[in-house]
Amino acid sequence: MVATLIYDEYLHELNWPLGAAIALILLLVNLLVMYVTQKMMEGRYARRMGS
């Protein structure tokens, strides 16, 4: 849904700054989710290994 919004802002509305801002927010949210997931996996691995 967000990708479609970005696409529409770029190509249909020709509002490149808003499209870029939304794309950056999407990137940051994805990075945050990946970071949190990585930390959770590291914690589970450490507990299994007895550290």
Helices and strands as residue ranges (DSSP letters): H 2-11, H 16-49
